Amino acid sequence: MRSLTALFIASVCAVATAFMSTGSQATGITNTIPTDFSCSGPVHNEAISLWEHGLRNYFADQIKDGLTVKGDVYVLYYTQEDLQPFVEMTRRCKDHVQIAELVAVLSPALDSLKSLPESPASKGWICTGGSTCTAANHLLGHEVQLCSAQFLGLLGAVATDIVETIPENQRSSTEKAFVSDAGSTIADQINRWLSPDYFKWVADRLKMTPASVVDSQSKYFFADRDLWFMTSLADLAELHQAGIRLDTAGTNSFNSLQSKRQQIAGMFDLFLTRTTLTNTSNGIRAEVDRGFWRNYSDSKYALYNTAASPVACNKDSTGHMQKSIRVESKSSYIDANVGWDISHARRLVPALETFVRNRTALATIFGYHNTAFDPAKLQQAYAHQIADTIWNKDSQYPLFSNFWDGSNGWYRSGYNNGTGSCTTGDAPYGLAWSFPTGGYPQWGAFNNTIRDLGMRIFILSNSDDPKAKAFMAKNYPQILPSTSTTNQIWRLAMISSLVDTTI
């Protein structure tokens, strides 16, 4: 996990006093649960307190110093990951004050767009600093498309939040400018990325099956950036239908996108193709990219589930990290059906949310009329995969497997992001914390098991019971109440996902 500067949070609301005893037939949970997860309730108040008393300034400083001054575009990546659940909470709860503050925090990122070295007429975020962009990995001095695409997902969420929540005649001039600027930036960058080469890649992948994967390259995957492109298109369709005016460049890019309708349809068809639906006695389950990741380095120990990592990372005499293989990967450790891990799959939450809201807009604006595209059904099926396959079936002490197909071996053992680093990887259940922090509890609005599991983890995080404290310290230390900035960020994500989705 990235290193964050500790920041004192002045106060955290005492939500534990709002507990009462109740039960759940869905999972057998009979412990005390919060009585009020509604907007303006104690959990909502804790989220607002965390934001107002420290995290708002923290994110503003990250964009000002990390992005604007240092040129570290990974600030964009992490800001989306950290704040998306909070943004969605402000949408549900119509938190006008916090929406305005989000605009103030995020707007300076739009001022950091610069002319691209290879295409001066186009603007993007250029990586000129930070620890991840180096000459060795060829990121320094260039646009990092994933970081940019992921941040556009957050910009689109805030812009549509404003459109849906604040009537036009009540929007401030700053909010109006933000919506227009965000929409223009989305249109301009997405249009540039949806190039002939990209669409050829989409067409090639539409023909592939898991049997097509013959090496460890990522060219076979339905990638996270694919999903972000689609998310931005859905947000852009909503903004257009709301009558939002774009600047000249944005308007030209939007018009260009209109000429790419057939290829855009192929993107959404690829998502459907890479979604495996399974009928079970409990309902339909969904997996993403099932079988396409089996040879990838991140997944080569997906069935190796011992306590010790198969890879050791140690510093040599010069202080550089060196990787040594303790256990060589072999066929019995490789999951033939493995796809995405549950941490990266958190992108499904905002994507499916905007697809559900904008199914009609996508058909109207971009001409996507495939009757098989039923976002609400897909959303429910993906949620059911968690409840039916990924969850460990322990209602008192819930954990979640590392991989979306339910396999629970080591993830990313020996991972090197191009900076010369080495990580031993995530042990079995090591990505379980992605469930409460990745927005998944929002699916509790239509899945009782998801609802109860989210509430149970919240209860455990507030418990003084020794067994509960030991369980949380081992498996979910990131979300325990703390003055650590890291904990405050992830706790905000967790509780934001619970507010107004558990009623």
Steps between C-alpha positions, in 0.01 A plus 500: 500500500625848425651704777286788630590779738332465837239766552314557823123479467336721755197289576316185404132467586415237757276280291521197726230649723250461221501118509209272578445125478345360186541200275543408135355190344720555193830422673415403855653816643343560839743751648414857581483720194475875451143622505553794275703493179279763344607836368551733799530194726806432721695305235440772241611755759824307557572506127442876486719549807788304348479709184460838664762457774794389295447305181366791298825688560704186449364439149529868413868486600555180302374666182676829568838360603506147363342566161550868423846553653662155474311376195415165658200379298451205733329754725218482245483121528490493879262794535237317298555177691472679833211740435256322267286349781480839673390668175225240457387561857468873431285408198265283707484741792493823296790643701518837325769643727733204448433494125613861480810411702579208268486741208742733677738213578496342152484806273875579523570162335341635184748787504785247496421376150793565264571462132607146423863465380399281208187701417528868604148576381359260762513534876549237768658439838875447460697305759807705594561385857412268785640159578326288237583678174859427404710496188538124546128431469459766228232692693700811586405787271196322363127465550410197715172410338363288784552777756329753274213269406438408863489863607255580221272247667506713815454825308200350320353381829523847658368672186197270475456531877458875452263457205279256690511667840510876450243675276666713234372826645652408837847407374782737581708644220785276615281190477377597155855553381612169650225301328584657163876461545469141623273407210732665250806326644325163495389544138842621384705227664263209434472599134879505471537160666228336290733480202505258207770298676291476815190392310705238316604364840134488602409313180784254550394424857138447399619191309707358785419223744705388801661246270645792301731585789834340421741721697510738797429824311214731590381545141229239555336673796187704540692772677414745774550790259233347271253524785603858579453602136148357509428666834604838360285450190197431721570809713550710186167378362329610820664842491398548138139409571505746790589777253853562625697713252856402426783723385603507134751216528256295705219560252719394209605187689140418590400532135790276405381239749162505326672368188639206697169349610557161342842460658370625837233231482783250462649617832179428686460172316851405613396556861199275449718239330747506788224468761433134578150443640429183695151390598484353850220399733566824690499725194724616218869560575741706287877478449722734303764372256471144625802296390683780318746578784626149574848558352545852631776556757261656755291182500752218465463403868119532510465146642807513724341566838766433762571760769851586375556684174658306215727802443743672735606865466823614663742789463843428362824660620429813293152545645314383190210259529569151369240234428565136574261218415427271793244290316497479122161539339362183345179392333333395825527859629341649188123550495376430148190714561658801668404850390511832687600533865247654739703818553511599132142383454382785725480696173185302428317697770511851344482356147183303559347784701529741207395231249181445700429874515587558135391192306248709306744788456760266352244382248390853415839671488729223378250266338567195715183289481618146581209340687744272682643807674300504824717688753268442797503125437879505463538702818294246692692207350838648589377568853375143525844369404638663815229357724497154343865435413747763626372532859629231740146435632591604855236752602677588824851546363463552125792480261520515122716306253768679303367417154161560344447135410542410868857368492696615799870455444780756499456813290790691340783311665826667399321792335720775356332811365805600300668697776723218620272412789399154613198388701436161650137531390160468665435183697173309488225743608761777474271702271193452722522862609404592142142403581428772759721764336428430132141623494352151499278563806297736275359184345332438833222720364374198301685200651421412861815294551723782378312737729545280806867429432576869464324578826670209677848624405401848613390360836823304538699816427334670799508204736699479823465121509853348508423239235348760270793736551751226422306398188483858373864574579601198292260534207364855485749731676447765230148587617543512877434839664835677512673835460699351211417662167502160331240364742286810477494478119394136494256542786337784308468270199342225709243704687412708193406177323266403784308825532153489343565153349417284801140607564 
